[in-house]
Amino acid sequence: MRFMMLYKPGRESDAPPSQEELVNVGRLVEEMAQAGVLLATDGLQPSSKGTRVEIAGGKFTVVDGPFAETKELISGYAIVQAKSKEHAIELAKRFLEVMGEGVSEIRLMHDRPDCGAETTTETGEERPRLAEAGAKG
């Protein structure tokens, strides 16, 4: 089972991680990768370097950061291959022990990266799967 874990520190800072934080996270990432449970991970720049794009009523709104709702800001993510939801929870707890205060939201991912089975158009014509469409260019 693949899970996405979204890390929300509950605070935001423009300061980069300390050397100690980098070493500790690096150690955990290496351990999880060697165990075969870590599929991808990365940290995100502060929201002051971000932009939100929204559509409502057919109109786009673009807002540059920083964003005020710091409790909801995502500062990093990991995609893990876990045996169960309980296993994913244990992995998230280990990550939070290294990172300190914050929240890790765990979300089960679809089994197929191409979002499921083929579908048909209204005329009965098959639509290509997303993975196939991307491969064709």
MARLOMI-418203 format. One record per atom (N, C-alpha, C): x, y, z; chain; residue number from 1. Coordinates in Angstrom, 1 decimal. Example, Ala and Ser with C-alpha at 12.3 -4.5 7.8 and 13.67 -1.06 7.14 Angstrom:
# MARLOMI-418203
NODE      c1      c2      c3  chain  resi
NODE    13.2    -5.7     7.8      A     1
NODE    12.3    -4.5     7.8      A     1
NODE    13.2    -3.3     7.8      A     1
NODE    12.8    -2.2     7.1      A     2
NODE    13.7    -1.1     7.1      A     2
NODE    12.9     0.0     7.9      A     2
***
This chain:
# MARLOMI-418203
NODE      c1      c2      c3  chain  resi
NODE     0.8    -1.2     0.0      A     1
NODE     0.0     0.0     0.0      A     1
NODE     0.9     1.2     0.0      A     1
NODE     0.6     2.2    -0.9      A     2
NODE     1.3     3.4    -0.9      A     2
NODE     0.6     4.5    -0.2      A     2
NODE     1.3     5.2     0.6      A     3
NODE     0.8     6.3     1.4      A     3
NODE     1.6     7.6     1.1      A     3
NODE     0.9     8.7     1.1      A     4
NODE     1.6    10.0     1.0      A     4
NODE     1.5    10.6     2.4      A     4
NODE     2.6    11.0     2.9      A     5
NODE     2.7    11.7     4.2      A     5
NODE     3.0    13.1     4.0      A     5
NODE     2.1    14.0     4.4      A     6
NODE     2.3    15.5     4.3      A     6
NODE     2.7    16.0     5.6      A     6
NODE     3.9    16.7     5.7      A     7
NODE     4.4    17.2     7.0      A     7
NODE     4.0    18.7     7.1      A     7
NODE     3.3    19.0     8.2      A     8
NODE     2.9    20.4     8.5      A     8
NODE     3.5    20.7     9.9      A     8
NODE     4.5    21.6     9.9      A     9
NODE     5.2    21.9    11.1      A     9
NODE     4.4    22.8    12.1      A     9
NODE     3.4    23.5    11.6      A    10
NODE     2.6    24.3    12.5      A    10
NODE     3.2    25.7    12.6      A    10
NODE     4.3    26.0    12.0      A    11
NODE     5.0    27.2    12.0      A    11
NODE     5.8    27.4    10.7      A    11
NODE     6.2    28.5    10.4      A    12
NODE     6.9    28.7     9.2      A    12
NODE     8.1    29.6     9.4      A    12
NODE     9.2    29.3     8.8      A    13
NODE    10.4    30.1     8.9      A    13
NODE    11.1    30.1     7.6      A    13
NODE    11.7    31.2     7.3      A    14
NODE    12.6    31.3     6.1      A    14
NODE    14.0    30.8     6.3      A    14
NODE    14.3    30.4     7.6      A    15
NODE    15.6    29.9     7.9      A    15
NODE    15.7    28.5     7.4      A    15
NODE    16.8    28.1     6.8      A    16
NODE    17.0    26.7     6.3      A    16
NODE    17.2    25.8     7.5      A    16
NODE    17.0    24.5     7.3      A    17
NODE    17.2    23.6     8.4      A    17
NODE    18.6    23.6     8.9      A    17
NODE    18.8    23.4    10.2      A    18
NODE    20.2    23.4    10.8      A    18
NODE    20.9    22.2    10.3      A    18
NODE    22.2    22.2    10.5      A    19
NODE    23.1    21.1    10.1      A    19
NODE    22.7    19.8    10.9      A    19
NODE    22.3    20.0    12.1      A    20
NODE    21.9    18.8    13.0      A    20
NODE    20.6    18.2    12.4      A    20
NODE    19.6    19.1    12.1      A    21
NODE    18.4    18.6    11.5      A    21
NODE    18.6    17.9    10.2      A    21
NODE    19.5    18.4     9.4      A    22
NODE    19.8    17.8     8.1      A    22
NODE    20.4    16.4     8.3      A    22
NODE    21.3    16.3     9.2      A    23
NODE    22.0    15.0     9.5      A    23
NODE    20.9    14.0    10.0      A    23
NODE    20.1    14.4    11.0      A    24
NODE    19.1    13.5    11.6      A    24
NODE    18.1    13.0    10.5      A    24
NODE    17.6    14.0     9.7      A    25
NODE    16.6    13.6     8.7      A    25
NODE    17.3    12.7     7.7      A    25
NODE    18.5    13.1     7.3      A    26
NODE    19.3    12.3     6.3      A    26
NODE    19.4    10.8     6.8      A    26
NODE    19.7    10.7     8.0      A    27
NODE    19.9     9.3     8.6      A    27
NODE    18.6     8.5     8.5      A    27
NODE    17.5     9.2     8.8      A    28
NODE    16.2     8.5     8.8      A    28
NODE    15.8     8.1     7.3      A    28
NODE    16.0     9.1     6.4      A    29
NODE    15.7     8.9     5.0      A    29
NODE    16.5     7.7     4.5      A    29
NODE    17.8     7.7     4.8      A    30
NODE    18.7     6.6     4.4      A    30
NODE    18.2     5.2     4.9      A    30
NODE    17.8     5.2     6.2      A    31
NODE    17.3     4.0     6.8      A    31
NODE    16.1     3.5     6.1      A    31
NODE    15.1     4.4     5.9      A    32
NODE    13.9     4.0     5.3      A    32
NODE    14.0     3.6     3.8      A    32
NODE    15.0     4.2     3.1      A    33
NODE    15.2     3.9     1.7      A    33
NODE    15.8     2.5     1.7      A    33
NODE    16.8     2.2     2.5      A    34
NODE    17.4     0.9     2.6      A    34
NODE    16.4    -0.2     2.9      A    34
NODE    15.4     0.1     3.8      A    35
NODE    14.4    -0.8     4.1      A    35
NODE    13.4    -1.0     3.0      A    35
NODE    13.4    -0.2     2.0      A    36
NODE    12.5    -0.3     0.9      A    36
NODE    11.2     0.3     1.1      A    36
NODE    11.0     1.1     2.1      A    37
NODE     9.7     1.7     2.4      A    37
NODE     9.6     3.1     1.8      A    37
NODE    10.7     3.8     1.6      A    38
NODE    10.6     5.2     1.2      A    38
NODE    10.7     5.2    -0.4      A    38
NODE     9.7     5.7    -1.0      A    39
NODE     9.6     5.8    -2.5      A    39
NODE    10.1     7.1    -3.0      A    39
NODE     9.7     8.2    -2.2      A    40
NODE    10.1     9.6    -2.6      A    40
NODE     9.9    10.5    -1.4      A    40
NODE    10.7    11.5    -1.3      A    41
NODE    10.6    12.5    -0.3      A    41
NODE    11.3    13.8    -0.7      A    41
NODE    10.8    14.9    -0.2      A    42
NODE    11.4    16.2    -0.4      A    42
NODE    10.8    17.2     0.5      A    42
NODE    11.6    18.3     0.7      A    43
NODE    11.1    19.4     1.5      A    43
NODE    10.7    20.5     0.6      A    43
NODE     9.9    21.5     1.1      A    44
NODE     9.4    22.6     0.3      A    44
NODE    10.0    23.9     0.8      A    44
NODE    10.2    24.8    -0.1      A    45
NODE    10.6    26.2     0.3      A    45
NODE     9.5    26.8     1.1      A    45
NODE     9.8    27.9     1.8      A    46
NODE     8.7    28.6     2.6      A    46
NODE     7.6    29.2     1.6      A    46
NODE     6.4    29.4     2.2      A    47
NODE     5.3    29.9     1.4      A    47
NODE     5.6    31.3     0.8      A    47
NODE     6.6    32.0     1.4      A    48
NODE     6.9    33.3     0.9      A    48
NODE     7.5    33.2    -0.6      A    48
NODE     7.9    32.0    -1.0      A    49
NODE     8.4    31.8    -2.3      A    49
NODE     7.3    31.0    -3.2      A    49
NODE     6.1    30.9    -2.6      A    50
NODE     5.1    30.2    -3.3      A    50
NODE     4.0    31.1    -3.9      A    50
NODE     3.1    30.4    -4.7      A    51
NODE     2.0    31.1    -5.3      A    51
NODE     0.8    30.1    -5.2      A    51
NODE    -0.4    30.7    -5.0      A    52
NODE    -1.6    29.9    -5.1      A    52
NODE    -2.4    30.3    -6.3      A    52
NODE    -2.9    29.3    -7.0      A    53
NODE    -3.8    29.5    -8.2      A    53
NODE    -5.1    28.9    -7.8      A    53
NODE    -6.2    29.7    -8.0      A    54
NODE    -7.5    29.2    -7.6      A    54
NODE    -8.5    29.5    -8.8      A    54
NODE    -9.4    28.6    -9.0      A    55
NODE   -10.5    28.9    -9.9      A    55
NODE   -11.8    28.8    -9.2      A    55
NODE   -12.7    29.8    -9.3      A    56
NODE   -14.0    29.8    -8.7      A    56
NODE   -14.9    30.6    -9.7      A    56
NODE   -16.0    30.0   -10.0      A    57
NODE   -16.9    30.7   -10.9      A    57
NODE   -16.3    30.9   -12.3      A    57
NODE   -15.4    30.1   -12.7      A    58
NODE   -14.7    30.2   -14.0      A    58
NODE   -13.7    31.3   -14.0      A    58
NODE   -13.4    32.0   -12.9      A    59
NODE   -12.4    33.0   -12.9      A    59
NODE   -11.2    32.6   -12.1      A    59
NODE   -10.0    32.8   -12.6      A    60
NODE    -8.7    32.5   -11.9      A    60
NODE    -8.3    33.6   -10.9      A    60
NODE    -7.8    33.2    -9.8      A    61
NODE    -7.2    34.2    -8.9      A    61
NODE    -5.8    33.6    -8.6      A    61
NODE    -4.8    34.5    -8.7      A    62
NODE    -3.4    34.2    -8.4      A    62
NODE    -2.9    35.0    -7.2      A    62
NODE    -2.4    34.4    -6.2      A    63
NODE    -2.0    35.1    -5.0      A    63
NODE    -0.6    34.6    -4.6      A    63
NODE     0.4    35.6    -4.5      A    64
NODE     1.7    35.2    -4.1      A    64
NODE     1.8    35.1    -2.6      A    64
NODE     2.7    34.3    -2.1      A    65
NODE     2.9    34.1    -0.7      A    65
NODE     3.6    35.3    -0.1      A    65
NODE     3.8    35.3     1.2      A    66
NODE     3.5    34.3     2.1      A    66
NODE     2.0    34.2     2.5      A    66
NODE     1.7    33.0     3.0      A    67
NODE     0.3    32.7     3.4      A    67
NODE     0.2    32.7     4.9      A    67
NODE    -1.0    33.2     5.3      A    68
NODE    -1.2    33.4     6.8      A    68
NODE    -1.5    32.1     7.5      A    68
NODE    -2.1    31.2     6.9      A    69
NODE    -2.6    30.0     7.7      A    69
NODE    -1.4    29.0     7.9      A    69
NODE    -0.5    29.3     8.7      A    70
NODE     0.7    28.5     8.9      A    70
NODE     0.4    27.1     9.4      A    70
NODE    -0.7    26.9    10.1      A    71
NODE    -1.0    25.5    10.6      A    71
NODE    -1.3    24.6     9.5      A    71
NODE    -1.7    25.1     8.3      A    72
NODE    -2.1    24.3     7.2      A    72
NODE    -1.0    24.2     6.2      A    72
NODE     0.1    24.9     6.3      A    73
NODE     1.2    24.9     5.3      A    73
NODE     1.9    23.5     5.3      A    73
NODE     2.2    23.0     4.2      A    74
NODE     2.9    21.8     4.0      A    74
NODE     4.4    22.2     3.7      A    74
NODE     5.3    21.6     4.5      A    75
NODE     6.7    21.9     4.3      A    75
NODE     7.5    20.7     3.8      A    75
NODE     6.9    19.6     3.6      A    76
NODE     7.5    18.5     3.1      A    76
NODE     6.6    17.3     2.9      A    76
NODE     7.1    16.3     2.2      A    77
NODE     6.2    15.1     1.9      A    77
NODE     7.1    13.9     1.8      A    77
NODE     6.5    12.7     2.0      A    78
NODE     7.1    11.5     1.7      A    78
NODE     6.1    10.5     1.1      A    78
NODE     6.5     9.7     0.2      A    79
NODE     5.6     8.6    -0.3      A    79
NODE     6.3     7.3     0.1      A    79
NODE     5.5     6.5     0.9      A    80
NODE     6.1     5.3     1.5      A    80
NODE     5.2     4.1     1.0      A    80
NODE     5.9     3.0     1.0      A    81
NODE     5.3     1.7     0.7      A    81
NODE     5.2     1.0     2.1      A    81
NODE     4.0     0.9     2.6      A    82
NODE     3.8     0.4     3.9      A    82
NODE     2.9    -0.9     3.8      A    82
NODE     3.0    -1.7     4.8      A    83
NODE     2.3    -3.0     4.9      A    83
NODE     0.8    -2.7     5.2      A    83
NODE     0.6    -1.6     6.0      A    84
NODE    -0.8    -1.3     6.4      A    84
NODE    -0.8     0.1     6.8      A    84
NODE    -2.0     0.6     7.2      A    85
NODE    -2.2     1.9     7.7      A    85
NODE    -1.4     2.1     9.0      A    85
NODE    -1.5     1.0     9.8      A    86
NODE    -0.8     1.1    11.1      A    86
NODE     0.7     1.2    10.9      A    86
NODE     1.3     0.5     9.9      A    87
NODE     2.7     0.6     9.6      A    87
NODE     3.0     2.0     9.1      A    87
NODE     2.2     2.7     8.3      A    88
NODE     2.4     4.0     7.9      A    88
NODE     2.4     5.0     9.0      A    88
NODE     1.5     4.7    10.0      A    89
NODE     1.4     5.6    11.2      A    89
NODE     2.7     5.5    12.0      A    89
NODE     3.3     4.3    12.1      A    90
NODE     4.6     4.1    12.8      A    90
NODE     5.7     4.8    12.1      A    90
NODE     5.7     4.8    10.8      A    91
NODE     6.7     5.5    10.0      A    91
NODE     6.6     7.0    10.2      A    91
NODE     5.3     7.5    10.3      A    92
NODE     5.1     9.0    10.5      A    92
NODE     5.5     9.4    11.9      A    92
NODE     5.3     8.5    12.9      A    93
NODE     5.7     8.8    14.2      A    93
NODE     7.3     8.9    14.3      A    93
NODE     8.0     8.0    13.6      A    94
NODE     9.4     8.1    13.6      A    94
NODE     9.9     9.4    13.0      A    94
NODE     9.3     9.8    11.9      A    95
NODE     9.6    11.0    11.2      A    95
NODE     9.4    12.2    12.2      A    95
NODE     8.2    12.2    12.8      A    96
NODE     7.9    13.4    13.8      A    96
NODE     8.9    13.4    15.0      A    96
NODE     9.4    12.2    15.4      A    97
NODE    10.3    12.2    16.5      A    97
NODE    11.6    12.9    16.1      A    97
NODE    12.0    12.8    14.8      A    98
NODE    13.2    13.5    14.3      A    98
NODE    12.9    15.0    14.1      A    98
NODE    11.8    15.3    13.5      A    99
NODE    11.4    16.7    13.2      A    99
NODE    11.0    17.5    14.3      A    99
NODE    10.4    16.9    15.4      A   100
NODE     9.9    17.7    16.5      A   100
NODE     8.4    18.0    16.3      A   100
NODE     8.0    19.2    16.8      A   101
NODE     6.6    19.6    16.7      A   101
NODE     6.1    19.6    15.3      A   101
NODE     4.8    19.2    15.2      A   102
NODE     4.2    19.3    13.9      A   102
NODE     3.2    18.2    13.7      A   102
NODE     2.6    18.1    12.5      A   103
NODE     1.6    17.1    12.2      A   103
NODE     2.0    16.4    10.9      A   103
NODE     1.8    15.1    10.8      A   104
NODE     2.0    14.4     9.6      A   104
NODE     0.6    13.8     9.2      A   104
NODE     0.1    14.3     8.1      A   105
NODE    -1.2    13.8     7.5      A   105
NODE    -0.9    12.6     6.6      A   105
NODE    -1.5    11.5     6.8      A   106
NODE    -1.2    10.3     6.1      A   106
NODE    -2.4    10.0     5.2      A   106
NODE    -2.2     9.9     3.9      A   107
NODE    -3.2     9.6     2.9      A   107
NODE    -2.9     8.4     2.0      A   107
NODE    -3.8     7.5     2.0      A   108
NODE    -3.7     6.3     1.1      A   108
NODE    -3.8     6.8    -0.3      A   108
NODE    -2.8     6.3    -1.2      A   109
NODE    -2.8     6.6    -2.6      A   109
NODE    -3.6     5.6    -3.4      A   109
NODE    -4.0     5.9    -4.6      A   110
NODE    -4.6     4.9    -5.4      A   110
NODE    -3.6     3.8    -5.7      A   110
NODE    -4.1     2.6    -6.0      A   111
NODE    -3.2     1.5    -6.3      A   111
NODE    -2.5     1.7    -7.6      A   111
NODE    -3.1     2.4    -8.5      A   112
NODE    -2.5     2.6    -9.8      A   112
NODE    -2.2     4.0   -10.0      A   112
NODE    -0.9     4.3   -10.4      A   113
NODE    -0.6     5.7   -10.6      A   113
NODE    -1.3     6.3   -11.8      A   113
NODE    -1.9     5.5   -12.7      A   114
NODE    -2.6     6.1   -13.8      A   114
NODE    -4.1     6.4   -13.5      A   114
NODE    -4.5     6.3   -12.2      A   115
NODE    -5.8     6.7   -11.7      A   115
NODE    -6.9     5.7   -12.1      A   115
NODE    -6.5     4.4   -12.3      A   116
NODE    -7.6     3.4   -12.5      A   116
NODE    -7.7     2.9   -13.9      A   116
NODE    -8.8     2.2   -14.1      A   117
NODE    -9.1     1.5   -15.3      A   117
NODE    -9.4     2.5   -16.4      A   117
NODE    -9.3     2.0   -17.6      A   118
NODE    -9.6     2.8   -18.8      A   118
NODE   -11.1     3.2   -18.8      A   118
NODE   -11.4     4.3   -19.3      A   119
NODE   -12.8     4.7   -19.4      A   119
NODE   -13.2     5.0   -20.8      A   119
NODE   -14.4     5.2   -21.1      A   120
NODE   -14.8     5.5   -22.5      A   120
NODE   -15.5     6.8   -22.5      A   120
NODE   -15.4     7.4   -23.7      A   121
NODE   -16.1     8.7   -24.0      A   121
NODE   -17.6     8.4   -24.2      A   121
NODE   -18.3     9.5   -24.4      A   122
NODE   -19.8     9.4   -24.6      A   122
NODE   -20.1     8.6   -25.8      A   122
NODE   -19.2     8.6   -26.8      A   123
NODE   -19.4     7.9   -28.1      A   123
NODE   -19.0     6.4   -28.0      A   123
NODE   -18.5     6.0   -26.8      A   124
NODE   -18.0     4.6   -26.6      A   124
NODE   -16.6     4.4   -27.0      A   124
NODE   -15.9     5.5   -27.4      A   125
NODE   -14.5     5.4   -27.8      A   125
NODE   -13.6     5.3   -26.5      A   125
NODE   -12.6     4.4   -26.5      A   126
NODE   -11.8     4.3   -25.3      A   126
NODE   -10.8     5.5   -25.2      A   126
NODE   -10.7     5.9   -23.9      A   127
NODE    -9.7     7.0   -23.6      A   127
NODE    -8.4     6.3   -23.2      A   127
NODE    -7.3     6.8   -23.6      A   128
NODE    -6.0     6.2   -23.1      A   128
NODE    -5.8     6.4   -21.6      A   128
NODE    -5.2     5.5   -21.0      A   129
NODE    -4.8     5.7   -19.6      A   129
NODE    -3.8     6.8   -19.5      A   129
NODE    -3.8     7.5   -18.3      A   130
NODE    -2.9     8.6   -18.2      A   130
NODE    -1.5     8.3   -18.4      A   130
NODE    -1.0     7.1   -17.9      A   131
NODE     0.4     6.7   -18.0      A   131
NODE     0.7     6.5   -19.5      A   131
NODE    -0.2     5.9   -20.3      A   132
NODE     0.0     5.7   -21.7      A   132
NODE     0.0     7.0   -22.4      A   132
NODE    -0.9     7.9   -22.1      A   133
NODE    -0.9     9.2   -22.8      A   133
NODE     0.3    10.0   -22.6      A   133
NODE     0.9    10.0   -21.3      A   134
NODE     2.1    10.7   -21.0      A   134
NODE     3.3    10.1   -21.8      A   134
NODE     3.3     8.8   -21.9      A   135
NODE     4.4     8.1   -22.6      A   135
NODE     4.4     8.4   -24.1      A   135
NODE     3.2     8.7   -24.7      A   136
NODE     3.1     9.0   -26.1      A   136
NODE     3.6    10.4   -26.4      A   136
NODE     3.7    11.3   -25.4      A   137
NODE     4.2    12.6   -25.6      A   137
NODE     3.3    13.7   -25.6      A   137
***
